[in-house]
Amino acid sequence: MGVEKTGEKYRCNICGNEVVVTKAGGGTLVCCEEDMELIE
């Protein structure tokens, strides 16, 4: 699943990093070599 809009929040299920999207580019977010999970 790619980033679709600003304001989305993503979390890494391995290390717990969280990211808030400020500019959507359509790519996927990866942390610890795994795709991050959309949480909001």
C-alpha positions in Angstrom: 0.0 0.0 0.0 1.4 3.4 -0.9 1.1 6.7 0.8 -2.1 8.4 -0.4 -2.6 11.6 1.5 -1.0 14.0 4.0 -1.8 13.4 7.7 -1.6 9.6 7.4 0.3 8.0 10.3 2.5 4.9 9.9 4.2 2.7 12.5 7.0 0.2 12.3 5.9 -3.0 14.0 9.5 -4.0 14.8 11.1 -0.9 16.4 8.1 1.3 17.0 9.1 4.3 14.9 6.1 6.4 13.8 5.9 8.7 10.8 3.3 11.4 9.9 3.0 12.2 6.1 3.6 15.9 5.3 3.7 15.4 1.5 2.2 12.4 -0.3 4.3 11.0 -3.1 2.6 7.6 -3.6 5.6 5.5 -2.5 5.7 3.0 0.3 7.3 3.6 3.7 9.9 1.0 4.9 11.6 0.6 8.2 13.7 -2.3 9.6 13.4 -3.8 6.1 9.6 -4.2 6.4 6.7 -2.0 5.1 5.3 0.3 7.8 1.7 -0.2 8.9 -0.9 2.5 8.4 -2.4 3.4 11.8 -4.6 6.4 11.1 
